[in-house]
């Protein structure tokens, strides 16, 4: 088992770098990306590489509003992640950033993402680790006392042309909207981008941890290529001198280090084997 390390590049760019490296392996192909958790967070920057980006997330008003404002999605589907359309072996990259810890039945959702990956494809997962002091406080404190994560601005990656319309798919049972989605005007030049809504409350299923994800990958025959820790969620609270950091240290001490205060987030780069006889979904 490898040791967790600090990412060699900024956490916001590591996954984009790995996706670009993957794209270099497929020079004549358009890269298909599944942006899992498109209602909160940022997309991948593939530069000028041709790609098709599909978003999926839960259907709640805040996530829907943010998804509608994103210009980097070619289409999106909101609803139950156990049933949203995910054609098998269709995506080169599945990017799941801060999604796994906030969905119920997370292992079933992961199964669907893996099934949607092409052989040799990448699963890029970033999550808040439930087996840390931060994760413990986030899942046990009353909602009003939980660490408050602020809004984040989303920047369109360099070389990514904005898109004016979204292919919308309504969740099951919803009344179809009349006509196609209206085209949106091109955004004005400059850094203006939609503000990310507050992070949805986390559920923290057992798989939503470093150990849980590693065990999942082992059982599914997936290869963990890289794994790193960070203090992104703690630092987002201004940790280091604030009460949140002190509280996490107290939790760690009271559990004799079982719930660590050294990190709050985990990043894994996972590859689905090319071998069709491998034990994968």
Secondary structure as UniProt FT lines:
FT   STRAND          5..6
FT   HELIX           11..25
FT   TURN            26..28
FT   STRAND          31..36
FT   TURN            37..39
FT   TURN            47..48
FT   STRAND          51..57
FT   HELIX           61..69
FT   STRAND          75..78
FT   TURN            81..83
FT   TURN            88..89
FT   STRAND          91..97
FT   HELIX           100..102
FT   HELIX           106..116
FT   STRAND          117..128
FT   TURN            130..131
FT   HELIX           133..140
FT   HELIX           143..145
FT   TURN            158..159
FT   STRAND          167..169
FT   TURN            172..173
FT   TURN            206..207
FT   HELIX           210..220
FT   STRAND          223..230
FT   HELIX           232..236
FT   TURN            237..241
FT   HELIX           243..254
FT   TURN            255..257
FT   STRAND          265..271
FT   TURN            276..277
//
